[in-house]
Structures are given as structure tokens and as C-alpha cells.
Amino acid sequence: MMEQTSPLMRNLRRSGVWFVASVLALAASSIGLSRFLETETPTVSLALDPLNVNALIGEITNDLNDASNAPDLDAMLAKLENALRFDLADARLYSLIGEIKYRKGEKDRAYEFFDQARKLSKTEIHALQRSISRSIETGDLSGAVGEIDILLRRWPNQFPAIVEGLPTILSNPDGYQAVLAAIRAAAPWRGDLLVALGKTPAGLDLANRLLLDLTGSSAPPNQSELSYVIHSSIRQNKYEQAYRLFLFSLSDQERNLAGYVFNSTFEPTSSGKPFDWQVGDQSGLEVKFATSRDAVEGEGGATVRFLNTPVKNTALQQYIQMPPGSYKVSLLASARNLKLPKELFWSIRCAGPAGEIARFNIPEGTYNRQALGQEFSVGSAGCPMQLLRLETAAIAESWRFRYVGTLVMHKLSIERLSS
């Protein structure tokens, strides 16, 4: 005979099931909310779920990075060691324990935890950073470069964290060779390295040396790398170094264009380097380079077409390097319906304090292959490098001074005159 259950007992059982279900639902809701908040507000996340390891790591990391408050290292260590009992495979816990012990002065013990963190995860960020510092301190510079490569491949935004150690590494032959080998192997941080080095005179020398050593290798410097270092050298008045790097970087085809004026016939091959032609960003004109076989009516060279608007400042320029002496600049040009309300002229200025040393104007009108030019001299002081520019004399962009017509420059060259 089946046992009869009273209505009271059935209601109690239903209430118990409802209570357990409610508790489980509330717990699941707290865990879910904790995970949602663990990145932005890890402390609140931990209050909702004390076992949320991500929130714990976030909270302790924030406290360690907070320079305005002295962290309670012992309390942090107790929390991490408690969390480690439930998760022995989380490399981040070992890494943070190591960081706290490092700050407490227990360096040998700290590195045991850093090493354990890296055994569990080769890319654990804090352990890697400390390991890089230790490798530099102990003179294992090739090892430091290997660890830097691992760090930056996984955490590319961490490059600023390793900048401080670069001078020590690169000033040592072993460290320099390790860096060179890494960037030859297409290390993704190669560009960041050159940018960082280009900010100081000593670093710029190292960047220049690295690019020279890369020239002719299986991973030669690209145009943007060369342009950046050359521009940085010019800004820091390292003119000879800039020009030497430019010459070393020329391909066999580019060497055929070399001279006091690089690419004097305006071949349509631009490298973007400051010793090559730089085209100004002007809304009032168009500049196109063409070889004679590609140009209309065989008029090869640089075609400048003015769009019946004001034109101010520079249309074309390049840096050049001429030693002291006497020279002649020559231009072969054609024009069609050229109207110049203010002067259009080529100028040669010293990059140093000496200022302008030559200028000749472009005539108005229509003409064919007219020869223009001027003699000038470069002094023995104050003019280590020069800037060659095509520019207008317009001071303001007034619509009273609108440039119209087309100028074709077939060849612009500089020759040295015998003394």
C-alpha cells in the first residue's frame, strides 16, 4: 500500500525545490555579472564572485600599477596564494606572486615564480618583462633579445617597456648582432625599433648602422625605413650621415640617376627619400613625371600644370650635397600659355644658417626647350647641405594672383665649374 503524502508535505517539498532553484539562479546571475564586470571594475566583480581569478588578477595588477598608493603586499600575496590552491596552472598567478616577492626584496625566490610562469606560458607578460631585465643585468644580451622578440610578437604594444634597455643591448657587440639577426628575420618590431632609435643622436647613429648592415642582405631596408632615418638625420643636423645612407641604399638602377641633382630628367620613379624629388601638396597645381617615350609630343620630364588658382610655397624640392666651390645650375624647359602673376623660380638654399645662395626665375609665355640657368658658389662654412626648390613668390593665397598654363621641365642639372 503506497504511503500517502499530505498536502502540507507536498507544499514544503515544492517550496524547498523553489528555494534551491532560486539560490542556484542567484549564484549563476552573480557569477555572470562578475564576469561581465571583471575588466572594468575588478573589485566589484570580486565582491560578486570571490573565486573569479580574472577579477583578482585585474584588481592586484591595478593596485601594483597605482603609483599614488602603497600597496599592501602581504594581503595581495595571501589572496594570490589562496587562489593558486584552486588553479595551479594559471601562469598569471605565479607571475604576480613573483612580482610581489620581487618588490619585497626576495629576488631569487621571485625569479623562481617568474620561471614557473614562463614554463606554463612562454608569453606571460610580467614574467617576460622581468626576465628581460634580468638577462640584461647578467649580460645575457642575446638571451634578452630572444625574450624581447617573444614579448613583442605577442604583445606589440609593449615596445615602450623595453626601450630603456636598448642602448645597453646595442652598445654591446653580442647584443647588436642579436638585434641585427632578429630584424633580418623580419621581426615585427623592426619599425618601432628604428623610430625609437631615431629620437636621440646616439640612437640615430645605431639606426643608421643597422640600416647600412641590412643593405645588401636578404632583408634590406625598405623605403619608409630609409626615409625616416634620413629625415631624422637631417633634423638633427647629421647631414653627411644622411647623405651617405642615401647613397648606400641606392639600387643599381637608381645609381644611374645619381648626380648633384638626383634624377635630373625627372624619371617617374620616386623613392620618397629627401634626396629624391619631393612633390608638394598643392591644390592649385598638378605635377607629373614622364619619360620621353611616355610623354605627349616626346616632352619628357616634370610637367607642372597650373589650375588658374593662387599657388603659394613649394611645388618640388630635394636635398642636395655640394662641397665648397663654383657651380652652374641649368634647366631645359618648355611652356604653354604660362602666366605667372608672382614669380615662379628655382632656389638653392643652405640647410644651415647661410640662407639662399642661388635663384633663377621661370619666364612667362610659350616657348620650346629654352635653356635657363645661373652660376653660383658654395662657401666653405655654414652650408653643409643644400635644398633645391621650385617655389612661387606669393606670400598670401590671393585670388588676384592666379597661376595659369603648363611648364615642362625636361632636365635640371648642376655642374661644378673649374676654378
Secondary structure, DSSP 8 states (H G I E B T S, - for coil): ------HHHHHHHHHHHHHHHHHHHHHHHHHHHHHHHTTT-HHHHHHH-TT-HHHHHHHHHHHHH-TTS---HHHHHHHHHHHHHH-TT-HHHHHHHHHHHHHTT-HHHHHHHHHHHHHH-TT-HHHHHHHHHHHHHTT-HHHHHHHHHHHHHH-GGGHHHHGGGHHHHHTSHHHHHHHHHHHHTT-TTHHHHHHHHTTSHHHHHHHHHHHHHHTTSSS---HHHHHHHHHHHHHTT-HHHHHHHHHHT--HHHHTT-SSSTTTT--S-----TTS-EE---SSEEEEEE-TTTSGGG--EEEEEEEEE---SEEEEEEE---SEEEEEEEEEEEEEEE-SS-EEEEEEESSTT-EEEEEE---EEEEEEEEEEEEEE-SSS-SSEEEEEEE--SS--TTS-EEEEEEEEEEEEEE---
